[in-house]
Every structure is written in structure tokens, then in C-alpha cells.
Amino acid sequence: MPSAPDLFSYRKHWAHKFGTAPELPISRAEMDLLGWDSCDIVIVTGDAYVDHPSFGMAIIGRLLEAQGFRVGLIVQPDWTSAADFQRLGRPNLFFGITAGNMDSMVNRYTADRRARSDDAYTPNAEPGRRPDRSVTVYAQRAREAYKGVPIVIGGIEASLRRIAHFDYWSETVRRSVLVDSKADLLIYGNAERALVELAHRLARGEPIESIRDLRGTAFVHRGPLPEDWTVLDSTRLDMPGPLKLHNDPYEDDPRCEQRAEGVPVVAPMPRAERDKTVIRLPSFEQVRDDPVLYAHASRVFHLETNPGNARALVQAHGERAVWLNPPPIPLTSSELDRLHELPFTRRPHSSYGEARLPAWEMIRHSVIILRGCFGGCTFCSITEHEGRIIQNRSEDSILREIGEVRDRAPGFTGTISDLGGPSANMWRLGCRDPRIEAACRKLSCVYPDICRNLNTDHGPLIQLYRKARAVPGIKRVLIASGLRYDLAMRSPAYIRELVTHHVGGYLKIAPEHTESGPLSKMMKPGIGIFDRFKELFDRYSREAGKEQYLIPYFIAGHPGTTDVDMLNLAVWLKRHKLRLDQVQSFLPTPLAIATAMYHTGRNPLKRVSPNAESVPVVRGMRQRRLQKAFLRYHDPENWPLLRQALKDMGRADLIGNGKRHLVPSFQPPGTGGTPEGRRAPAMNRRTTPALPGRPKPARRRSV
């Protein structure tokens, strides 16, 4: 893995003499109290300001403050004019633009494209406080407010739109957000390294248009590609037609005994040569007009995401091109520790008074212990944003933060609500050999099977749990993050520890489906592993004298899913006496592999060609409602829809009033008019639980 300067090794900017702000200022009056005449950096965000390490604007703001810069925040501005973007004055270095912790479109609309009635990142959950495609709108308004100030965009919305991408809400392929926003630089993924170096270089007087070598950044390139770079056409690496064979990078190292089927072999090259190589993706115009090329571009893009071997990418947009530098180098444990131990107040800004902030209330008593996910689930955005290499905090730092929560978190009663991250049980798991990790091009370390080179020892995590429980003043430590149960099966001792001490009656896991068709497109394990995990969960619960339950999550409408698959899942649910209250329809988010399947009907997990495997795709609202209704087969509102579907499928034998039937033949009075996906009249509308993936947990689930 390439090396990188320590995040905290830079000489501090001169403004560090102002000291640490009690809260990062969100108004000119607060700046005056701090003695500031101006801000060096102004961050514009679509979220309310919560000074907590789970919120992007806080962790970036506090990090830049630790580097000596004066950082102000413009939170949830009025975007109808540029006036609100001038509230803190002209920034000395740059505007940092982010939509917030969530993509603004996911935040505002359901999978059925209906507007949500609340926003968990806004005081009192008030909806409508941010525009659609917030990054683009904010960047344009900031440019109007102060011409000539560099615009840097980032966060998950910009990160997932860094190249041409399918937009589910408009059913079109859109250009890179760089082009639409006219930003000077895009920082994707975990932004700390790039932002710190960028700020120091700008402070030294370097113009932003000359800063083109930062990992984890993208920019608009004009003119011909540099002559001293080797340009590889992506269609030469993996494309319809004869495949140009290269040496297998795994051949030279016999310890790497496993590689994913279908991963193209790519010639290993010296670092100096690889660092001067750029892969040319099909242009925006090509992927917009040709689904095969879109799927191909998605495949190549995801194969170039390992920081140890990724090469630069370039994609033409008309006469311009979007240039992506390789991904950022993961943070070390010491860097991640110092980042989380910056002087956060751990609460919303004082100006919000007694207003409720649901996203903060959900996580205020939790502790993040890791970043990243090597699961590679095709529907999830975590790996595109945080990467597949796990970044771990140290045990001592985690225990210190537990003490901070105990002593400073409002309303703390002794229960840590979560020790987790994208996945609860990937802490300290990773490749056994750094050289293999740096060379690997697999999309997942756990699919189709757990890689032989993956360390799956849960012993350190068990010890962490025990030490966390032993912290004075801590009564309980719960695990609320999604659990990767196929990994947990490698350590029955971990399952016993978890079930005995850390389950608050319910444990969330995500088998997602029972049928091999959709599971293979999700890159998820077979349902048999869930069955074996449930056996251990139930056994250890009985031994502990506790009545505890698993809450399984399933997805309807995922690419590769047929109506028969959903019927089989419904039968499985009834056989296991499971009645789901929280169900989810597949929502195609930008850049995800599953989104490429949805848009193109092809499978980028394998070599893409016009004659390649066709993937069943659920598009029409009626079929989406039907597939979702199968997950809630027990709801009388869905019975008329399911009865007709069962008749059409030749499975009328499942209609009846016996135990073997899926849907009763009778209909309770006053029901059946509002199946899944249809809203009840306002006076009769029922309050339904939040869907998995809603903004409540301050991040998307990954497993």
C-alpha cells in the first residue's frame, strides 16, 4: 500500500493562535465573539449542525480547526438566492460543499419516489429544508455569492456522482456532478487526507487549478491528456469481443489461493508505471446511449477501487473530461483515534434549543469503532464511499470515548446503544498479508465464500466487549449495527458473547433473500447460513435465560428477483412464522453495481457483452408493489393483490384458510384498498415504521 503523510504532521496554519472554538460558528455574531474577522474555510451543508464525530461537517470542521484553520458552517441555507451564502463573509481559502450525511434524493424520496414526510437531520424533523441534488444547487449559489472563491464538493452525494451515473429519480443517465456544479475539485470517499493537504497548499498560495495530484479527488480536465501518461482504453481490458490476455497478478504469490471467478486478469506493473497510467472509460455520451457500455464502465470502475493497485480514470463529457485520481490511502488506527478524540461537544448546536434532532438522538450514546466494509453488497453505497479496507480504532481510544459518552452525553442512563460501524463485527478483520491486500482486485472478501486470506478472528472484539462492559458507570453495551452473520459463524464464541450480553431483545441481521437468483446479484450468502446462525442464536439465548429474537431484513424488487422468487420467500417466511413490519424495496443509488443491473439489465459482476447474461429487472410500480406485498403476506391490505397474482401464477392452491395457505380466501371488511406502495386517504392513514435504510441511523446499513 502506498504511504501517506500523517494526518496531524502538518505545520499548523497561523490562525491556530485563536484556539479551539466551543462550537464552530454558524453566524457572524459567533465569529465576532471568537475574534475572527473572516473564515479560512466555510463548509455548506444540508444537515443541521451536530458537533459529533458521526456527522460529516463536524468531523471535517474539527479536523481543519486542529490544523489551525478558522472554519465556519452555513447549515441548511436558503438556496433560493445567494444572500444566505454570504452570512459568514468571503472565505479566505475555499467553500466546502456537502449535501450532508445522506444523499439529498435518498433523504427526501422513498423507493417509490414519494416525498418523505420528515427529515431526521433537521430540527424537529421538518421536511423541505434542503433542495434536490443539494450539492449542485449549493455550489452554484456559493459561486454567485463570491466569484473567484474555489468550490470544493464532497460528501456521499458528490462521491457517488463523480462520474456519469444513472439517476433513478429522473430515469436518465446524468453527467458527473463536477460538470453540473462547476466545482473546482471533488473529494470522494473519506476526505480527511485530501482536505488537509488541499487546505495547507491553498494557504501557501498554490492556485487550486494547479492542484491535480491529490488522491481521492476528481477534477475537470480540458484539452488533450498528458503526454507523459500511458492511456489504456477500458475496452482493451474488459469488453465485448476478444479479451486481451495479461499475466495473472496472483500467479507470483502462491499464498493467494483464492480469487473471484470472473475478475479479469490485469498485468502487474511497477508502481512508477502504474502511477502514470490512466484508464479511459467510455464517454458520458456513450454510456448514456448504450447500456452495454454503461455496465462495462461500472465494472471497470469498481475494479479500480483498491488504493493499493487502482489507477486513475478519465471519462469524456463532450469536449471536457472528468479525471479521477486513485482512492485515498486508508487512515491508520492512530490517525482515526485522534480524529475521533477532537474536542467535539457531542450535541447539536446551542441555537437549536430544545428542538428534536432524530438522527442525533439515534446515535448520541453510540461509539464508532471502524470504517469501511469488505462485504461488497452490490446494492450498498458504503464500499463506494468508505472503501473495502477496514480502518480500525484502537481499543484504548474506544474505551476513552465510552467514558466521554458516560460523562458528557445528554440523557445518558448507563447504556451504550451501539459499538459498531458499517458492520458490527469487522473490527480488526482484514487480509492476512498486506502484499496480497494491495494486489487484490476482488469486489468482496466474503463472496462467494469467505476468502482464505481473510483473518476472521473475533477474539479481539470479544475482549473489547468485555472491557467496555467493565467501564465504571456502564450498565449495558448493546450492538445495534448490522451484523455480518456469515463472518460470525466462524466464531461461535463471539455469537455466545454477543447473545449473552449485548442483545437488547432483538438483533438485526440481513439475509436479504432466500433464493439463489437475487442473492447472486446481491453478492450475499445463501439462506442456509442464516438458518445455522439462528440455531446458535436461539441456543445461546436459552442458555442465557433470555427471550430474544432476530429481526431479518429482506429486499423486494432487487435486480435478479422474479415474482416466483418473492413467492418462495413469502412461503419461507410463513413456514418460519415471520411477520415483517419493516420491509424495503430496492432503491437504485448512483454508482452501485445493482443500479447498473437495474438500468442495463446486465450483470457487471461478470464480463459484459451484448450477449451476456440478462438480469430480470422490476420496473413498473404494480410489480414493485406486488413484490413488496409478498414480504407482508400477512397484511389484509395486500390480500386482494396477492390473490390475483397467485391465480395468474398458477398457484391458487396457496389461497385458503388452512395453515398451508399463504393468503386467506376471505377479506375483512374495510381492508384491501391500500396495498404496499399505495397511500391511504389522509384521515385513515396508518403510521408505519421506518424502512431499513431510512436516515434514522445516520448512515446506510451495509449488511
C-alpha positions, 0 to 999 in steps of 0.5 A: 500500500502506498504511504501517506503523510500523517494526518496531524504532521502538518505545520499548523496554519497561523490562525491556530493562535485563536484556539479551539472554538466551543462550537464552530460558528454558524453566524457572524455574531459567533465569529465576532465573539471568537475574534475572527474577522473572516473564515479560512474555510466555510463548509455548506451543508444540508444537515443541521449542525451536530458537533459529533464525530458521526456527522460529516461537517463536524468531523471535517470542521474539527479536523481543519480547526486542529490544523489551525484553520478558522472554519465556519458552517452555513447549515441548511441555507436558503438556496433560493438566492445567494444572500444566505451564502454570504452570512459568514463573509468571503472565505479566505481559502475555499467553500466546502460543499456537502449535501450532508450525511445522506444523499439529498434524493435518498433523504427526501424520496422513498423507493417509490419516489414519494416525498418523505414526510420528515427529515431526521437531520433537521430540527424537529424533523421538518421536511423541505429544508434542503433542495434536490441534488443539494450539492449542485444547487449549493455550489452554484449559489456559493459561486454567485455569492463570491466569484473567484472563491474555489468550490470544493464538493464532497460528501456521499452525494458528490462521491457517488456522482463523480462520474456519469451515473444513472439517476433513478429519480429522473430515469436518465443517465446524468453527467458527473456532478463536477460538470453540473456544479462547476466545482473546482475539485471533488473529494470522494470517499473519506476526505480527511487526507485530501482536505488537509493537504488541499487546505495547507497548499491553498494557504501557501498560495498554490492556485487550486487549478494547479492542484491535480495530484491529490488522491481521492479527488476528481477534477475537470480536465480540458484539452488533450491528456498528458503526454507523459501518461500511458492511456489504456482504453477500458475496452482493451481490458474488459469488453465485448469481443476478444479479451486481451490476455495479461499475466495473472497478478496472483500467479507470483504469490502462491499464498493467494489461493483464492480469487473471484471467478470472473475478475479479469486478469490485469498485468502487474506493473511497477508502481512508477508505471502504474502511477502514470497510467490512466484508464479511459472509460467510455464517454458520458455520451456513450454510456448514456446511449448504450447500456452495454457500455454503461455496465462495462464502465461500472465494472471497470470502475469498481475494479479500480477501487483498491488504493493499493493497485487502482489507477486513475480514470478519465471519462469524456463529457463532450469536449471536457473530461472528468479525471479521477485520481486513485482512492485515498490511502486508508487512515491508520488506527492512530490517525482515526483515534485522534480524529475521533478524540477532537474536542467535539461537544457531542450535541447539536448546536446551542441555537437549536434549543430544545428542538428534536434532532432524530438522527442525533438522538439515534446515535448520541450514546453510540461509539464508532469503532471502524470504517469501511466494509469488505462485504461488497453488497452490490446494492450498498453505497458504503464500499463506494464511499468508505472503501473495502479496507477496514480502518480500525480504532484502537481499543484504548481510544474506544474505551476513552470515548465510552467514558466521554459518552458516560460523562458528557452525553445528554440523557445518558442512563448507563447504556451504550446503544451501539459499538459498531460501524458499517458492520458490527463485527469487522473490527480488526478483520482484514487480509492476512498479508498486506502484499496480497491486500494491495494486489487484490482486485476482488469486489468482496472478501466474503463472496462467494465464500469467505476468502482464505486470506481473510483473518476472521478472528473475533477474539479481539472484539470479544475482549473489547466487549468485555472491557467496555462492559467493565467501564465504571458507570456502564450498565449495558453495551448493546450492538445495534449495527448490522451484523455480518452473520456469515463472518460470525459463524466462524466464531461461535464464541463471539455469537455466545458473547454477543447473545449473552450480553449485548442483545437488547431483545432483538438483533438485526441481521440481513439475509436479504433473500432466500433464493439463489437468483437475487442473492447472486446479484446481491453478492450475499450468502445463501439462506442456509447460513442464516438458518445455522446462525439462528440455531446458535442464536436461539441456543445461546439465548436459552442458555442465557435465560433470555427471550430474544429474537432476530429481526431479518431484513429482506429486499423486494424488487432487487435486480435478479428477483422474479415474482416466483422468487418473492413467492418462495420467500413469502412461503419461507417466511410463513413456514418460519412464522415471520411477520415483517413490519419493516420491509424495503424495496430496492432503491437504485443509488448512483454508482452501485453495481445493482443500479447498473443491473437495474438500468442495463439489465446486465450483470457487471459482476461478470464480463459484459457483452451484448450477449451476456447474461440478462438480469430480470429487472422490476420496473413498473410500480404494480410489480414493485408493489406486488413484490413488496406485498409478498414480504407482508403476506400477512397484511389484509391490505395486500390480500386482494393483490396477492390473490390475483397474482397467485391465480395468474401464477398458477398457484391458487392452491396457496389461497385458503384458510388452512395453515398451508395457505399463504393468503386467506380466501376471505377479506375483512371488511374495510381492508384491501384498498391500500396495498404496499406502495399505495397511500391511504386517504389522509384521515385513515392513514396508518403510521408505519415504521421506518424502512431499513435504510431510512436516515434514522441511523445516520448512515446506510446499513451495509449488511 
